[in-house]
């Protein structure tokens, strides 16, 4: 990740990352169908905190049904949550 204002790497030191995958933007994060992957639960690994590099491993079962989803990546630090990246996610059978 990079800081768009400064154009530099966004330091992930001491941050918890959460990748949220949902059917729609309006679906609650607490909905049982919402998928939340995290550095805390081990699906996301910070590869190089100073350079803003992380790797998310998404279980293929979460993406088994073709269709349109939405996703976002939140950075959580000291009680604050900021959405760093978000967008549509299209699942297609290959």
Phi and psi restraints in degrees (range 20) as a CNS / XPLOR table:
assign (resid 1 and name C) (resid 2 and name N)
       (resid 2 and name CA) (resid 2 and name C) 1.0 -126.3 20.0 2
assign (resid 2 and name N) (resid 2 and name CA)
       (resid 2 and name C) (resid 3 and name N) 1.0 154.8 20.0 2
assign (resid 2 and name C) (resid 3 and name N)
       (resid 3 and name CA) (resid 3 and name C) 1.0 -82.2 20.0 2
assign (resid 3 and name N) (resid 3 and name CA)
       (resid 3 and name C) (resid 4 and name N) 1.0 114.5 20.0 2
assign (resid 3 and name C) (resid 4 and name N)
       (resid 4 and name CA) (resid 4 and name C) 1.0 -65.8 20.0 2
assign (resid 4 and name N) (resid 4 and name CA)
       (resid 4 and name C) (resid 5 and name N) 1.0 -26.8 20.0 2
assign (resid 4 and name C) (resid 5 and name N)
       (resid 5 and name CA) (resid 5 and name C) 1.0 -73.8 20.0 2
assign (resid 5 and name N) (resid 5 and name CA)
       (resid 5 and name C) (resid 6 and name N) 1.0 -42.7 20.0 2
assign (resid 5 and name C) (resid 6 and name N)
       (resid 6 and name CA) (resid 6 and name C) 1.0 -93.8 20.0 2
assign (resid 6 and name N) (resid 6 and name CA)
       (resid 6 and name C) (resid 7 and name N) 1.0 -21.0 20.0 2
assign (resid 6 and name C) (resid 7 and name N)
       (resid 7 and name CA) (resid 7 and name C) 1.0 72.3 20.0 2
assign (resid 7 and name N) (resid 7 and name CA)
       (resid 7 and name C) (resid 8 and name N) 1.0 19.4 20.0 2
assign (resid 7 and name C) (resid 8 and name N)
       (resid 8 and name CA) (resid 8 and name C) 1.0 -114.4 20.0 2
assign (resid 8 and name N) (resid 8 and name CA)
       (resid 8 and name C) (resid 9 and name N) 1.0 167.3 20.0 2
assign (resid 8 and name C) (resid 9 and name N)
       (resid 9 and name CA) (resid 9 and name C) 1.0 -61.5 20.0 2
assign (resid 9 and name N) (resid 9 and name CA)
       (resid 9 and name C) (resid 10 and name N) 1.0 141.8 20.0 2
assign (resid 9 and name C) (resid 10 and name N)
       (resid 10 and name CA) (resid 10 and name C) 1.0 -90.2 20.0 2
assign (resid 10 and name N) (resid 10 and name CA)
       (resid 10 and name C) (resid 11 and name N) 1.0 113.6 20.0 2
assign (resid 10 and name C) (resid 11 and name N)
       (resid 11 and name CA) (resid 11 and name C) 1.0 -67.5 20.0 2
assign (resid 11 and name N) (resid 11 and name CA)
       (resid 11 and name C) (resid 12 and name N) 1.0 122.8 20.0 2
assign (resid 11 and name C) (resid 12 and name N)
       (resid 12 and name CA) (resid 12 and name C) 1.0 -99.0 20.0 2
assign (resid 12 and name N) (resid 12 and name CA)
       (resid 12 and name C) (resid 13 and name N) 1.0 9.6 20.0 2
assign (resid 12 and name C) (resid 13 and name N)
       (resid 13 and name CA) (resid 13 and name C) 1.0 -56.8 20.0 2
assign (resid 13 and name N) (resid 13 and name CA)
       (resid 13 and name C) (resid 14 and name N) 1.0 131.6 20.0 2
assign (resid 13 and name C) (resid 14 and name N)
       (resid 14 and name CA) (resid 14 and name C) 1.0 64.3 20.0 2
assign (resid 14 and name N) (resid 14 and name CA)
       (resid 14 and name C) (resid 15 and name N) 1.0 17.0 20.0 2
assign (resid 14 and name C) (resid 15 and name N)
       (resid 15 and name CA) (resid 15 and name C) 1.0 -99.2 20.0 2
assign (resid 15 and name N) (resid 15 and name CA)
       (resid 15 and name C) (resid 16 and name N) 1.0 148.1 20.0 2
assign (resid 15 and name C) (resid 16 and name N)
       (resid 16 and name CA) (resid 16 and name C) 1.0 -102.2 20.0 2
assign (resid 16 and name N) (resid 16 and name CA)
       (resid 16 and name C) (resid 17 and name N) 1.0 130.3 20.0 2
assign (resid 16 and name C) (resid 17 and name N)
       (resid 17 and name CA) (resid 17 and name C) 1.0 -105.5 20.0 2
assign (resid 17 and name N) (resid 17 and name CA)
       (resid 17 and name C) (resid 18 and name N) 1.0 137.6 20.0 2
assign (resid 17 and name C) (resid 18 and name N)
       (resid 18 and name CA) (resid 18 and name C) 1.0 -130.5 20.0 2
assign (resid 18 and name N) (resid 18 and name CA)
       (resid 18 and name C) (resid 19 and name N) 1.0 124.2 20.0 2
assign (resid 18 and name C) (resid 19 and name N)
       (resid 19 and name CA) (resid 19 and name C) 1.0 -101.2 20.0 2
assign (resid 19 and name N) (resid 19 and name CA)
       (resid 19 and name C) (resid 20 and name N) 1.0 120.2 20.0 2
assign (resid 19 and name C) (resid 20 and name N)
       (resid 20 and name CA) (resid 20 and name C) 1.0 -112.2 20.0 2
assign (resid 20 and name N) (resid 20 and name CA)
       (resid 20 and name C) (resid 21 and name N) 1.0 126.3 20.0 2
assign (resid 20 and name C) (resid 21 and name N)
       (resid 21 and name CA) (resid 21 and name C) 1.0 -120.4 20.0 2
assign (resid 21 and name N) (resid 21 and name CA)
       (resid 21 and name C) (resid 22 and name N) 1.0 125.5 20.0 2
assign (resid 21 and name C) (resid 22 and name N)
       (resid 22 and name CA) (resid 22 and name C) 1.0 -137.0 20.0 2
assign (resid 22 and name N) (resid 22 and name CA)
       (resid 22 and name C) (resid 23 and name N) 1.0 163.3 20.0 2
assign (resid 22 and name C) (resid 23 and name N)
       (resid 23 and name CA) (resid 23 and name C) 1.0 -70.5 20.0 2
assign (resid 23 and name N) (resid 23 and name CA)
       (resid 23 and name C) (resid 24 and name N) 1.0 -38.4 20.0 2
assign (resid 23 and name C) (resid 24 and name N)
       (resid 24 and name CA) (resid 24 and name C) 1.0 -143.9 20.0 2
assign (resid 24 and name N) (resid 24 and name CA)
       (resid 24 and name C) (resid 25 and name N) 1.0 162.7 20.0 2
assign (resid 24 and name C) (resid 25 and name N)
       (resid 25 and name CA) (resid 25 and name C) 1.0 -62.3 20.0 2
assign (resid 25 and name N) (resid 25 and name CA)
       (resid 25 and name C) (resid 26 and name N) 1.0 -34.9 20.0 2
assign (resid 25 and name C) (resid 26 and name N)
       (resid 26 and name CA) (resid 26 and name C) 1.0 -78.1 20.0 2
assign (resid 26 and name N) (resid 26 and name CA)
       (resid 26 and name C) (resid 27 and name N) 1.0 -12.9 20.0 2
assign (resid 26 and name C) (resid 27 and name N)
       (resid 27 and name CA) (resid 27 and name C) 1.0 -64.8 20.0 2
assign (resid 27 and name N) (resid 27 and name CA)
       (resid 27 and name C) (resid 28 and name N) 1.0 132.8 20.0 2
assign (resid 27 and name C) (resid 28 and name N)
       (resid 28 and name CA) (resid 28 and name C) 1.0 -68.4 20.0 2
assign (resid 28 and name N) (resid 28 and name CA)
       (resid 28 and name C) (resid 29 and name N) 1.0 146.8 20.0 2
assign (resid 28 and name C) (resid 29 and name N)
       (resid 29 and name CA) (resid 29 and name C) 1.0 -62.6 20.0 2
assign (resid 29 and name N) (resid 29 and name CA)
       (resid 29 and name C) (resid 30 and name N) 1.0 -25.4 20.0 2
assign (resid 29 and name C) (resid 30 and name N)
       (resid 30 and name CA) (resid 30 and name C) 1.0 -84.5 20.0 2
assign (resid 30 and name N) (resid 30 and name CA)
       (resid 30 and name C) (resid 31 and name N) 1.0 -5.1 20.0 2
assign (resid 30 and name C) (resid 31 and name N)
       (resid 31 and name CA) (resid 31 and name C) 1.0 -62.1 20.0 2
assign (resid 31 and name N) (resid 31 and name CA)
       (resid 31 and name C) (resid 32 and name N) 1.0 136.6 20.0 2
assign (resid 31 and name C) (resid 32 and name N)
       (resid 32 and name CA) (resid 32 and name C) 1.0 -58.7 20.0 2
assign (resid 32 and name N) (resid 32 and name CA)
       (resid 32 and name C) (resid 33 and name N) 1.0 -24.0 20.0 2
assign (resid 32 and name C) (resid 33 and name N)
       (resid 33 and name CA) (resid 33 and name C) 1.0 -81.6 20.0 2
assign (resid 33 and name N) (resid 33 and name CA)
       (resid 33 and name C) (resid 34 and name N) 1.0 -11.9 20.0 2
assign (resid 33 and name C) (resid 34 and name N)
       (resid 34 and name CA) (resid 34 and name C) 1.0 -74.0 20.0 2
assign (resid 34 and name N) (resid 34 and name CA)
       (resid 34 and name C) (resid 35 and name N) 1.0 134.1 20.0 2
assign (resid 34 and name C) (resid 35 and name N)
       (resid 35 and name CA) (resid 35 and name C) 1.0 -103.0 20.0 2
assign (resid 35 and name N) (resid 35 and name CA)
       (resid 35 and name C) (resid 36 and name N) 1.0 127.1 20.0 2
assign (resid 35 and name C) (resid 36 and name N)
       (resid 36 and name CA) (resid 36 and name C) 1.0 -124.5 20.0 2
assign (resid 36 and name N) (resid 36 and name CA)
       (resid 36 and name C) (resid 37 and name N) 1.0 117.3 20.0 2
assign (resid 36 and name C) (resid 37 and name N)
       (resid 37 and name CA) (resid 37 and name C) 1.0 -107.5 20.0 2
assign (resid 37 and name N) (resid 37 and name CA)
       (resid 37 and name C) (resid 38 and name N) 1.0 147.5 20.0 2
assign (resid 37 and name C) (resid 38 and name N)
       (resid 38 and name CA) (resid 38 and name C) 1.0 -150.6 20.0 2
assign (resid 38 and name N) (resid 38 and name CA)
       (resid 38 and name C) (resid 39 and name N) 1.0 160.6 20.0 2
assign (resid 38 and name C) (resid 39 and name N)
       (resid 39 and name CA) (resid 39 and name C) 1.0 -67.8 20.0 2
assign (resid 39 and name N) (resid 39 and name CA)
       (resid 39 and name C) (resid 40 and name N) 1.0 -29.9 20.0 2
assign (resid 39 and name C) (resid 40 and name N)
       (resid 40 and name CA) (resid 40 and name C) 1.0 -66.9 20.0 2
assign (resid 40 and name N) (resid 40 and name CA)
       (resid 40 and name C) (resid 41 and name N) 1.0 -39.1 20.0 2
assign (resid 40 and name C) (resid 41 and name N)
       (resid 41 and name CA) (resid 41 and name C) 1.0 -95.4 20.0 2
assign (resid 41 and name N) (resid 41 and name CA)
       (resid 41 and name C) (resid 42 and name N) 1.0 -2.2 20.0 2
assign (resid 41 and name C) (resid 42 and name N)
       (resid 42 and name CA) (resid 42 and name C) 1.0 96.8 20.0 2
assign (resid 42 and name N) (resid 42 and name CA)
       (resid 42 and name C) (resid 43 and name N) 1.0 -3.0 20.0 2
assign (resid 42 and name C) (resid 43 and name N)
       (resid 43 and name CA) (resid 43 and name C) 1.0 -80.2 20.0 2
assign (resid 43 and name N) (resid 43 and name CA)
       (resid 43 and name C) (resid 44 and name N) 1.0 -19.1 20.0 2
assign (resid 43 and name C) (resid 44 and name N)
       (resid 44 and name CA) (resid 44 and name C) 1.0 -116.1 20.0 2
assign (resid 44 and name N) (resid 44 and name CA)
       (resid 44 and name C) (resid 45 and name N) 1.0 132.8 20.0 2
assign (resid 44 and name C) (resid 45 and name N)
       (resid 45 and name CA) (resid 45 and name C) 1.0 -120.0 20.0 2
assign (resid 45 and name N) (resid 45 and name CA)
       (resid 45 and name C) (resid 46 and name N) 1.0 128.3 20.0 2
assign (resid 45 and name C) (resid 46 and name N)
       (resid 46 and name CA) (resid 46 and name C) 1.0 -79.2 20.0 2
assign (resid 46 and name N) (resid 46 and name CA)
       (resid 46 and name C) (resid 47 and name N) 1.0 115.9 20.0 2
assign (resid 46 and name C) (resid 47 and name N)
       (resid 47 and name CA) (resid 47 and name C) 1.0 -83.3 20.0 2
assign (resid 47 and name N) (resid 47 and name CA)
       (resid 47 and name C) (resid 48 and name N) 1.0 -42.9 20.0 2
assign (resid 47 and name C) (resid 48 and name N)
       (resid 48 and name CA) (resid 48 and name C) 1.0 -149.6 20.0 2
assign (resid 48 and name N) (resid 48 and name CA)
       (resid 48 and name C) (resid 49 and name N) 1.0 98.5 20.0 2
assign (resid 48 and name C) (resid 49 and name N)
       (resid 49 and name CA) (resid 49 and name C) 1.0 -60.1 20.0 2
assign (resid 49 and name N) (resid 49 and name CA)
       (resid 49 and name C) (resid 50 and name N) 1.0 -45.4 20.0 2
assign (resid 49 and name C) (resid 50 and name N)
       (resid 50 and name CA) (resid 50 and name C) 1.0 -63.6 20.0 2
assign (resid 50 and name N) (resid 50 and name CA)
       (resid 50 and name C) (resid 51 and name N) 1.0 -30.3 20.0 2
assign (resid 50 and name C) (resid 51 and name N)
       (resid 51 and name CA) (resid 51 and name C) 1.0 -94.5 20.0 2
assign (resid 51 and name N) (resid 51 and name CA)
       (resid 51 and name C) (resid 52 and name N) 1.0 1.4 20.0 2
assign (resid 51 and name C) (resid 52 and name N)
       (resid 52 and name CA) (resid 52 and name C) 1.0 71.4 20.0 2
assign (resid 52 and name N) (resid 52 and name CA)
       (resid 52 and name C) (resid 53 and name N) 1.0 28.6 20.0 2
assign (resid 52 and name C) (resid 53 and name N)
       (resid 53 and name CA) (resid 53 and name C) 1.0 -102.6 20.0 2
assign (resid 53 and name N) (resid 53 and name CA)
       (resid 53 and name C) (resid 54 and name N) 1.0 129.5 20.0 2
assign (resid 53 and name C) (resid 54 and name N)
       (resid 54 and name CA) (resid 54 and name C) 1.0 -142.6 20.0 2
assign (resid 54 and name N) (resid 54 and name CA)
       (resid 54 and name C) (resid 55 and name N) 1.0 157.3 20.0 2
assign (resid 54 and name C) (resid 55 and name N)
       (resid 55 and name CA) (resid 55 and name C) 1.0 -127.3 20.0 2
assign (resid 55 and name N) (resid 55 and name CA)
       (resid 55 and name C) (resid 56 and name N) 1.0 127.4 20.0 2
assign (resid 55 and name C) (resid 56 and name N)
       (resid 56 and name CA) (resid 56 and name C) 1.0 -109.3 20.0 2
assign (resid 56 and name N) (resid 56 and name CA)
       (resid 56 and name C) (resid 57 and name N) 1.0 132.4 20.0 2
assign (resid 56 and name C) (resid 57 and name N)
       (resid 57 and name CA) (resid 57 and name C) 1.0 -107.5 20.0 2
assign (resid 57 and name N) (resid 57 and name CA)
       (resid 57 and name C) (resid 58 and name N) 1.0 113.6 20.0 2
assign (resid 57 and name C) (resid 58 and name N)
       (resid 58 and name CA) (resid 58 and name C) 1.0 -103.3 20.0 2
assign (resid 58 and name N) (resid 58 and name CA)
       (resid 58 and name C) (resid 59 and name N) 1.0 121.7 20.0 2
assign (resid 58 and name C) (resid 59 and name N)
       (resid 59 and name CA) (resid 59 and name C) 1.0 -60.1 20.0 2
assign (resid 59 and name N) (resid 59 and name CA)
       (resid 59 and name C) (resid 60 and name N) 1.0 130.0 20.0 2
assign (resid 59 and name C) (resid 60 and name N)
       (resid 60 and name CA) (resid 60 and name C) 1.0 -59.3 20.0 2
assign (resid 60 and name N) (resid 60 and name CA)
       (resid 60 and name C) (resid 61 and name N) 1.0 -23.5 20.0 2
assign (resid 60 and name C) (resid 61 and name N)
       (resid 61 and name CA) (resid 61 and name C) 1.0 -62.4 20.0 2
assign (resid 61 and name N) (resid 61 and name CA)
       (resid 61 and name C) (resid 62 and name N) 1.0 -30.2 20.0 2
assign (resid 61 and name C) (resid 62 and name N)
       (resid 62 and name CA) (resid 62 and name C) 1.0 -69.5 20.0 2
assign (resid 62 and name N) (resid 62 and name CA)
       (resid 62 and name C) (resid 63 and name N) 1.0 -20.3 20.0 2
assign (resid 62 and name C) (resid 63 and name N)
       (resid 63 and name CA) (resid 63 and name C) 1.0 -117.5 20.0 2
assign (resid 63 and name N) (resid 63 and name CA)
       (resid 63 and name C) (resid 64 and name N) 1.0 25.8 20.0 2
assign (resid 63 and name C) (resid 64 and name N)
       (resid 64 and name CA) (resid 64 and name C) 1.0 -75.0 20.0 2
assign (resid 64 and name N) (resid 64 and name CA)
       (resid 64 and name C) (resid 65 and name N) 1.0 -28.0 20.0 2
assign (resid 64 and name C) (resid 65 and name N)
       (resid 65 and name CA) (resid 65 and name C) 1.0 -99.0 20.0 2
assign (resid 65 and name N) (resid 65 and name CA)
       (resid 65 and name C) (resid 66 and name N) 1.0 120.8 20.0 2
assign (resid 65 and name C) (resid 66 and name N)
       (resid 66 and name CA) (resid 66 and name C) 1.0 -61.6 20.0 2
assign (resid 66 and name N) (resid 66 and name CA)
       (resid 66 and name C) (resid 67 and name N) 1.0 146.8 20.0 2
assign (resid 66 and name C) (resid 67 and name N)
       (resid 67 and name CA) (resid 67 and name C) 1.0 150.3 20.0 2
assign (resid 67 and name N) (resid 67 and name CA)
       (resid 67 and name C) (resid 68 and name N) 1.0 -173.2 20.0 2
assign (resid 67 and name C) (resid 68 and name N)
       (resid 68 and name CA) (resid 68 and name C) 1.0 -102.2 20.0 2
assign (resid 68 and name N) (resid 68 and name CA)
       (resid 68 and name C) (resid 69 and name N) 1.0 129.7 20.0 2
assign (resid 68 and name C) (resid 69 and name N)
       (resid 69 and name CA) (resid 69 and name C) 1.0 -126.4 20.0 2
assign (resid 69 and name N) (resid 69 and name CA)
       (resid 69 and name C) (resid 70 and name N) 1.0 177.9 20.0 2
assign (resid 69 and name C) (resid 70 and name N)
       (resid 70 and name CA) (resid 70 and name C) 1.0 -128.8 20.0 2
assign (resid 70 and name N) (resid 70 and name CA)
       (resid 70 and name C) (resid 71 and name N) 1.0 156.7 20.0 2
assign (resid 70 and name C) (resid 71 and name N)
       (resid 71 and name CA) (resid 71 and name C) 1.0 -144.7 20.0 2
assign (resid 71 and name N) (resid 71 and name CA)
       (resid 71 and name C) (resid 72 and name N) 1.0 159.6 20.0 2
assign (resid 71 and name C) (resid 72 and name N)
       (resid 72 and name CA) (resid 72 and name C) 1.0 -153.7 20.0 2
assign (resid 72 and name N) (resid 72 and name CA)
       (resid 72 and name C) (resid 73 and name N) 1.0 154.2 20.0 2
assign (resid 72 and name C) (resid 73 and name N)
       (resid 73 and name CA) (resid 73 and name C) 1.0 -117.5 20.0 2
assign (resid 73 and name N) (resid 73 and name CA)
       (resid 73 and name C) (resid 74 and name N) 1.0 118.8 20.0 2
assign (resid 73 and name C) (resid 74 and name N)
       (resid 74 and name CA) (resid 74 and name C) 1.0 -103.3 20.0 2
assign (resid 74 and name N) (resid 74 and name CA)
       (resid 74 and name C) (resid 75 and name N) 1.0 143.2 20.0 2
assign (resid 74 and name C) (resid 75 and name N)
       (resid 75 and name CA) (resid 75 and name C) 1.0 -109.3 20.0 2
assign (resid 75 and name N) (resid 75 and name CA)
       (resid 75 and name C) (resid 76 and name N) 1.0 121.0 20.0 2
assign (resid 75 and name C) (resid 76 and name N)
       (resid 76 and name CA) (resid 76 and name C) 1.0 -114.1 20.0 2
assign (resid 76 and name N) (resid 76 and name CA)
       (resid 76 and name C) (resid 77 and name N) 1.0 126.6 20.0 2
assign (resid 76 and name C) (resid 77 and name N)
       (resid 77 and name CA) (resid 77 and name C) 1.0 -143.8 20.0 2
assign (resid 77 and name N) (resid 77 and name CA)
       (resid 77 and name C) (resid 78 and name N) 1.0 132.1 20.0 2
assign (resid 77 and name C) (resid 78 and name N)
       (resid 78 and name CA) (resid 78 and name C) 1.0 41.7 20.0 2
assign (resid 78 and name N) (resid 78 and name CA)
       (resid 78 and name C) (resid 79 and name N) 1.0 48.9 20.0 2
assign (resid 78 and name C) (resid 79 and name N)
       (resid 79 and name CA) (resid 79 and name C) 1.0 81.1 20.0 2
assign (resid 79 and name N) (resid 79 and name CA)
       (resid 79 and name C) (resid 80 and name N) 1.0 1.2 20.0 2
assign (resid 79 and name C) (resid 80 and name N)
       (resid 80 and name CA) (resid 80 and name C) 1.0 -109.1 20.0 2
assign (resid 80 and name N) (resid 80 and name CA)
       (resid 80 and name C) (resid 81 and name N) 1.0 143.1 20.0 2
assign (resid 80 and name C) (resid 81 and name N)
       (resid 81 and name CA) (resid 81 and name C) 1.0 -124.0 20.0 2
assign (resid 81 and name N) (resid 81 and name CA)
       (resid 81 and name C) (resid 82 and name N) 1.0 127.1 20.0 2
assign (resid 81 and name C) (resid 82 and name N)
       (resid 82 and name CA) (resid 82 and name C) 1.0 -129.6 20.0 2
assign (resid 82 and name N) (resid 82 and name CA)
       (resid 82 and name C) (resid 83 and name N) 1.0 132.9 20.0 2
assign (resid 82 and name C) (resid 83 and name N)
       (resid 83 and name CA) (resid 83 and name C) 1.0 -81.4 20.0 2
assign (resid 83 and name N) (resid 83 and name CA)
       (resid 83 and name C) (resid 84 and name N) 1.0 121.4 20.0 2
assign (resid 83 and name C) (resid 84 and name N)
       (resid 84 and name CA) (resid 84 and name C) 1.0 -92.7 20.0 2
assign (resid 84 and name N) (resid 84 and name CA)
       (resid 84 and name C) (resid 85 and name N) 1.0 -39.7 20.0 2
assign (resid 84 and name C) (resid 85 and name N)
       (resid 85 and name CA) (resid 85 and name C) 1.0 -145.7 20.0 2
assign (resid 85 and name N) (resid 85 and name CA)
       (resid 85 and name C) (resid 86 and name N) 1.0 144.4 20.0 2
assign (resid 85 and name C) (resid 86 and name N)
       (resid 86 and name CA) (resid 86 and name C) 1.0 -156.7 20.0 2
assign (resid 86 and name N) (resid 86 and name CA)
       (resid 86 and name C) (resid 87 and name N) 1.0 165.0 20.0 2
assign (resid 86 and name C) (resid 87 and name N)
       (resid 87 and name CA) (resid 87 and name C) 1.0 165.9 20.0 2
assign (resid 87 and name N) (resid 87 and name CA)
       (resid 87 and name C) (resid 88 and name N) 1.0 -176.8 20.0 2
assign (resid 87 and name C) (resid 88 and name N)
       (resid 88 and name CA) (resid 88 and name C) 1.0 -77.6 20.0 2
assign (resid 88 and name N) (resid 88 and name CA)
       (resid 88 and name C) (resid 89 and name N) 1.0 156.9 20.0 2
assign (resid 88 and name C) (resid 89 and name N)
       (resid 89 and name CA) (resid 89 and name C) 1.0 -137.9 20.0 2
assign (resid 89 and name N) (resid 89 and name CA)
       (resid 89 and name C) (resid 90 and name N) 1.0 114.8 20.0 2
assign (resid 89 and name C) (resid 90 and name N)
       (resid 90 and name CA) (resid 90 and name C) 1.0 -102.1 20.0 2
assign (resid 90 and name N) (resid 90 and name CA)
       (resid 90 and name C) (resid 91 and name N) 1.0 124.2 20.0 2
assign (resid 90 and name C) (resid 91 and name N)
       (resid 91 and name CA) (resid 91 and name C) 1.0 -100.2 20.0 2
assign (resid 91 and name N) (resid 91 and name CA)
       (resid 91 and name C) (resid 92 and name N) 1.0 124.6 20.0 2
assign (resid 91 and name C) (resid 92 and name N)
       (resid 92 and name CA) (resid 92 and name C) 1.0 -128.2 20.0 2
assign (resid 92 and name N) (resid 92 and name CA)
       (resid 92 and name C) (resid 93 and name N) 1.0 135.6 20.0 2
assign (resid 92 and name C) (resid 93 and name N)
       (resid 93 and name CA) (resid 93 and name C) 1.0 -71.3 20.0 2
assign (resid 93 and name N) (resid 93 and name CA)
       (resid 93 and name C) (resid 94 and name N) 1.0 133.4 20.0 2
